[in-house]
Amino acid sequence: MARKGHAIRKTRTLRILKRLSAAVAVLIGAGLVVLTGYGLVVKAQAESLLSDLTSLRVGVSGEAEAQRLIRRHQRHVVGQHRDEHNLSTEFKIANRWLSTMRLEPPAWMNASVWVQDGRVVQISVGLFRAMDIFPTFGASAGMTVESLVNSKRDGREGSHYFFPTPVGKPYLRVQLDSAASEIQRKHAFDFSFRCLVKPGWGCDLSCDYIPSAWQDWRESLKGSGLYPAFFYERYPKSTRCKAD
């Protein structure tokens, strides 16, 4: 009888453990579904904001168009300044849940639109991902600023699309003005938001953020003393970047 009772208790224990395991598996699965859905929403929000920002034309779009954009993305506004001549608005979209749960490092999109005397004179977009291995900057990133007129032209007369970025930095800065070509503008704002919600680490090169502009930058360095030896010495992993 004692053996039979022990066997019954053992069977009951095994059933309970199986049920608990199944419940835990369901909870884990549901959590993964929720986080995946969250990541898709964050990515879609960033893509929508980028699309609306780049639909504005520097020097052409007026304040009414900028105000429509601001209203549509009001939940992402983190700062705004207005005076008699200027209206500037800043936006931010972050992977807050994913980074809080330590599924990936903090990553965020910063963007802004600046209206002066009734017309859009500047838009900017930046995508950042915290990287402790870069102590001076703290993140790998891609950043693009389009202005009505660029005050700095990187020392190149007539340049409307250029890269004020020292070789070796974990980020790429892109600047252009209203005279840049359509293909240059497309490349400058060709952001990939994979690294905004990508699980894991990686994403340590700016070609992960603005791949087309990275290729244009690399091409612009050809013929200088920085390319190819110094460039690939500073970016040994860049062979994985998108090819031309």
Secondary structure, 3 states (H helix, E strand, C coil): CHHHHHHHHHHHHHHHHHHHHHHHHHHHHHHHHHHHHHHHHHHHHHHHHHHHHHHCCCCCCEHHHHHHHHHHCHHHEEEEEECCCEEEEEEEEECHHHHHCCCCCCEEEEEEEEEECCEEEEEEEEEEEECCCCCCCCEEEEEEEEECCCCCCCCCCCCCEECCCCCCCCEEEEEEECCCCHHHHHHHCCCCCHHHHCCCCCCCCHHHCCHHHHHHHHHHHCCCCCCCHHHHHHCCCHHHCCCC
